[in-house]
Amino acid sequence: MPSEEQTILRLPEDWIRNFNSDWKLEFTPIDVENEDSGRFFKVKFGPLDTFSILLDLPCIVETHKTLDHINFFKSCDIAQMMFVIPEHEKQDPRAKKTSLNKMLEKGERYKLKSGITPGTFNITSRFYKREAKEDLNEIKKVESLIKSVMDCGTARLVTEEIIELAEGQNVPLDEEYEYDPGMEEEYII
């Protein structure tokens, strides 16, 4: 059964400006020292010649097809992008201020920090956002409250107070109540 494999191709802007439909795009796998095999390619596009690198997208992109412009069906999941390195960055693509280095997640060699749409800009920082540290005093208060509830029994032990409001009178604001195990207990069934 034939299957489709798709990837995103990201070309430099000067290549797009000088695009000629007669040119053919050719990829040849190459081995680069200190890099994973199968990630670097030599790219030839008409008279233009440079390298490309296969990068991992931070989130999967679904592609859809249609036959009648009404019904769409999913054709593939895309998880990688082929990034063609611009001519002026060809000598050292991993230098600090290159476009490749700006796109990669800090400390990663092949993972992008942003997706391909504006909504996925810097998405990895939102995925792994650090939680704010909780106030230790508040944690101790909550722990003691939970412990006191657990020590004294279930929530069936409550005291009720019925408040009748006159017409137009507002409901009083919530007050903080503390459970006193020495109080007379009323069982509500």
TIGU-186392 format. One record per residue (C-alpha): residue in one letter; x, y, z. Coordinates in steps of 0.25 Angstrom, whole numbers, plus 5000, padded with zeros to 4 digits. Layout:
BEGIN
REC; a; X; Y; Z
...
//
This chain:
BEGIN
REC; m; 5000; 5000; 5000
REC; p; 5006; 5013; 4996
REC; s; 5008; 5023; 5007
REC; e; 5011; 5038; 5007
REC; e; 5023; 5045; 5014
REC; q; 5023; 5060; 5015
REC; t; 5032; 5070; 5021
REC; i; 5033; 5085; 5021
REC; l; 5043; 5091; 5013
REC; r; 5048; 5105; 5017
REC; l; 5056; 5112; 5007
REC; p; 5064; 5125; 5008
REC; e; 5057; 5138; 5004
REC; d; 5067; 5141; 4993
REC; w; 5064; 5127; 4987
REC; i; 5049; 5130; 4987
REC; r; 5051; 5144; 4980
REC; n; 5060; 5138; 4969
REC; f; 5051; 5126; 4967
REC; n; 5050; 5120; 4953
REC; s; 5040; 5108; 4951
REC; d; 5050; 5101; 4941
REC; w; 5060; 5099; 4953
REC; k; 5060; 5085; 4959
REC; l; 5062; 5083; 4974
REC; e; 5072; 5072; 4977
REC; f; 5076; 5067; 4991
REC; t; 5088; 5058; 4993
REC; p; 5091; 5052; 5007
REC; i; 5104; 5056; 5013
REC; d; 5112; 5052; 5026
REC; v; 5117; 5063; 5034
REC; e; 5127; 5062; 5045
REC; n; 5121; 5063; 5059
REC; e; 5106; 5062; 5054
REC; d; 5096; 5051; 5053
REC; s; 5096; 5044; 5040
REC; g; 5083; 5046; 5032
REC; r; 5082; 5060; 5036
REC; f; 5090; 5068; 5026
REC; f; 5088; 5069; 5011
REC; k; 5095; 5076; 5000
REC; v; 5084; 5084; 4993
REC; k; 5085; 5088; 4978
REC; f; 5074; 5097; 4973
REC; g; 5077; 5102; 4959
REC; p; 5090; 5110; 4959
REC; l; 5089; 5111; 4975
REC; d; 5097; 5101; 4983
REC; t; 5097; 5100; 4999
REC; f; 5094; 5091; 5010
REC; s; 5081; 5087; 5018
REC; i; 5078; 5081; 5031
REC; l; 5066; 5073; 5036
REC; l; 5060; 5079; 5048
REC; d; 5050; 5074; 5058
REC; l; 5037; 5082; 5060
REC; p; 5032; 5085; 5074
REC; c; 5018; 5080; 5071
REC; i; 5012; 5071; 5060
REC; v; 5006; 5078; 5048
REC; e; 4994; 5071; 5041
REC; t; 4992; 5073; 5026
REC; h; 4979; 5071; 5019
REC; k; 4974; 5068; 5005
REC; t; 4961; 5070; 4997
REC; l; 4956; 5064; 4985
REC; d; 4943; 5072; 4984
REC; h; 4947; 5085; 4991
REC; i; 4936; 5082; 5002
REC; n; 4941; 5069; 5009
REC; f; 4955; 5069; 5015
REC; f; 4963; 5057; 5020
REC; k; 4975; 5056; 5027
REC; s; 4987; 5052; 5018
REC; c; 4999; 5052; 5027
REC; d; 5006; 5057; 5041
REC; i; 5018; 5065; 5039
REC; a; 5028; 5065; 5050
REC; q; 5041; 5070; 5043
REC; m; 5045; 5082; 5034
REC; m; 5056; 5083; 5024
REC; f; 5064; 5096; 5026
REC; v; 5072; 5101; 5015
REC; i; 5084; 5109; 5020
REC; p; 5086; 5122; 5014
REC; e; 5099; 5124; 5005
REC; h; 5105; 5134; 5015
REC; e; 5104; 5125; 5027
REC; k; 5109; 5113; 5019
REC; q; 5123; 5113; 5025
REC; d; 5119; 5112; 5039
REC; p; 5104; 5109; 5041
REC; r; 5104; 5107; 5056
REC; a; 5111; 5120; 5059
REC; k; 5104; 5128; 5070
REC; k; 5097; 5139; 5062
REC; t; 5092; 5130; 5050
REC; s; 5078; 5128; 5046
REC; l; 5079; 5113; 5050
REC; n; 5084; 5116; 5064
REC; k; 5073; 5126; 5067
REC; m; 5062; 5116; 5063
REC; l; 5067; 5104; 5071
REC; e; 5063; 5102; 5086
REC; k; 5075; 5105; 5096
REC; g; 5083; 5093; 5098
REC; e; 5077; 5085; 5086
REC; r; 5084; 5081; 5073
REC; y; 5072; 5079; 5064
REC; k; 5059; 5083; 5072
REC; l; 5052; 5096; 5068
REC; k; 5047; 5105; 5079
REC; s; 5035; 5110; 5070
REC; g; 5025; 5104; 5061
REC; i; 5022; 5109; 5047
REC; t; 5009; 5117; 5051
REC; p; 5009; 5130; 5060
REC; g; 5001; 5123; 5071
REC; t; 5013; 5113; 5073
REC; f; 5023; 5124; 5074
REC; n; 5033; 5120; 5086
REC; i; 5023; 5108; 5089
REC; t; 5034; 5100; 5096
REC; s; 5035; 5111; 5107
REC; r; 5020; 5110; 5109
REC; f; 5020; 5095; 5110
REC; y; 5031; 5094; 5120
REC; k; 5027; 5107; 5128
REC; r; 5032; 5107; 5142
REC; e; 5022; 5107; 5153
REC; a; 5022; 5119; 5163
REC; k; 5027; 5114; 5177
REC; e; 5016; 5113; 5187
REC; d; 5017; 5121; 5200
REC; l; 5022; 5112; 5211
REC; n; 5013; 5118; 5222
REC; e; 5001; 5116; 5214
REC; i; 5005; 5101; 5211
REC; k; 5006; 5099; 5226
REC; k; 4992; 5105; 5229
REC; v; 4986; 5096; 5219
REC; e; 4993; 5084; 5224
REC; s; 4989; 5087; 5238
REC; l; 4974; 5089; 5234
REC; i; 4974; 5076; 5226
REC; k; 4980; 5068; 5238
REC; s; 4970; 5074; 5247
REC; v; 4958; 5070; 5238
REC; m; 4965; 5056; 5237
REC; d; 4967; 5054; 5252
REC; c; 4953; 5059; 5256
REC; g; 4945; 5050; 5246
REC; t; 4936; 5052; 5234
REC; a; 4929; 5064; 5229
REC; r; 4916; 5059; 5234
REC; l; 4919; 5066; 5247
REC; v; 4914; 5080; 5245
REC; t; 4906; 5091; 5251
REC; e; 4896; 5098; 5244
REC; e; 4890; 5112; 5245
REC; i; 4878; 5116; 5238
REC; i; 4877; 5131; 5234
REC; e; 4865; 5138; 5230
REC; l; 4866; 5150; 5221
REC; a; 4856; 5161; 5220
REC; e; 4852; 5166; 5206
REC; g; 4863; 5174; 5200
REC; q; 4874; 5170; 5211
REC; n; 4887; 5165; 5205
REC; v; 4893; 5151; 5208
REC; p; 4904; 5154; 5219
REC; l; 4918; 5152; 5214
REC; d; 4925; 5139; 5216
REC; e; 4932; 5138; 5229
REC; e; 4944; 5129; 5233
REC; y; 4939; 5117; 5242
REC; e; 4948; 5109; 5250
REC; y; 4945; 5095; 5254
REC; d; 4945; 5093; 5269
REC; p; 4945; 5078; 5273
REC; g; 4940; 5081; 5287
REC; m; 4927; 5087; 5282
REC; e; 4914; 5079; 5283
REC; e; 4913; 5071; 5271
REC; e; 4900; 5070; 5263
REC; y; 4898; 5059; 5253
REC; i; 4891; 5062; 5240
REC; i; 4886; 5050; 5232
//
